[in-house]
Amino acid sequence: MQQIIKKFQQLYLEVKKEKGICYFFSAYKMDPYTQRWSLGIAAPWITAENKKENFAYLAEKIKNLLSREEISSIIRLGIFRSNHPFIQEITTKIRLDSRDDKPLHLETISASGYKFYDAYIFAASQIEHD
């Protein structure tokens, strides 16, 4: 497993320990020809009211865990509400309560009209609705 994936896994484990369950946590590429990563997360503790604070929290965690070169390989940090169509579809297609030891690796996956490449999924669990 690539060193950066191990660091993404460490990020996931730290976030889960500090904040709680994540419905979805993944590192993936949106373009098969570049080495630019997107990180996607959805969790019950992410709300419309605290999305900016959680973005800042995650950005700080990334800054503390990754080297400058690794940070420059991240093109996007997607913080999703649990009712986002992408999250609804992906957590229906893939069910992982937690991949603490090793993420699920998929060469390609499609959801909500998007195609993702080289995806490492650390969590994709059923969403509890109020």
N, C-alpha and C positions, 0 to 999 in steps of 0.2 A: 504494500500500500504506500502511496506517495506520502512524503513527509507532510505536505499541506493538508492532506485528508486526515492524517492523524491529529493535526492541530484543530481542524474543524470538529473532529470527534471530541477532543478535549473541550472545545468551546461549547458544544452541545451538552456535555456532562456537567460543566460548570453552571451553565444557564439552568439546566434542569434541577440541579441541587439548590441554586439560589432562588429561583423563581417558581419552580414547580413544573408540572406536566407540559409537554409541547404536543399539540395535535400533529404538527408537521415540522420537521427540521431536515433540511437537505442542502447539499451543495451540488450545483449542476451548471452545465454550459448551455447557452442558448444558440451557440454557433459551433459547429463541429470543427471549424478550421482555426480557431483561436484557443488560447490557453487562458481565457478570461472566465472567472467563476462568478456565479450568482449564488447568493445564500437566501434561502426562503424559510420563513418561520411563521407558524400560526400557533397560538396558545390561548387558553381561556383567560389568562391574565393580561392579554392585549385587548384593549378597548379603543373605541374612537377617541375617548377622552385622554388616554395616556399613550397613544401611539408614538408621539414625538419623544416622550421620556424613555420609552422602551427602545426606540431607535438609537438614542444617545447612549443608553446602557449597553446595547449590543455593539455599537461602534467603539466604545471604550474597551469592552472585552476583547474585541478583535485587535485593537491597537496594542493591548498588553500581551497578547498571545502570539501574534504573527510578526515576522520581520517586515521591513519596509518593502522589500521585493515581493513578499507574499501578499501584503496588503494591496500593492499595485496590481496584482492579478485578479482582484475582486472588482467586478464592474457594477454590481448591484446588490443591495441588501433589501430584500422584499419582506416587509412585515405585513402579514395578511390577517384580516379578521376571519374568524372561523366560518362565517357565512359566505365568504368569497367563492364564486363558482369554481375557480381552479382548486381551492382547498377541498371543497365538497367532492369534486370529481376524483382528485388524486387519493384522498383518504377512503374513498369507496373502492377504487381499483386496487390499492395496496393497503394492507393492514399489518402494521408492525407496532406492537405496543412500545417497544424500545429496542434499540440495537446498541447497547452499551459496549459490547465487546467488538463488534465489527459491523459497519453499515452495509445495507443492501446496495449492491452496485448494479446499475442498469445501463447498458450501452445507449439505448434510446427509450424514451417514453413520451407519449402524447397525452395532453389534457387541456381541455377548454380551448382548443384551437392552437395551442402552442406545442412545439416539439422541443424536447430537452435531450441533451447528449451527455454522456459520461456522468450520470447522476449517482450521487451517493446519498442514500436516504437513511437517516438516523432514527427518525420517528415518523409514523403515519398511522395514527390511531383514530378510532371511531370518535366522532365529535358528539359530545353530550349537549343536548339542547335544553334550554330552560323550559 
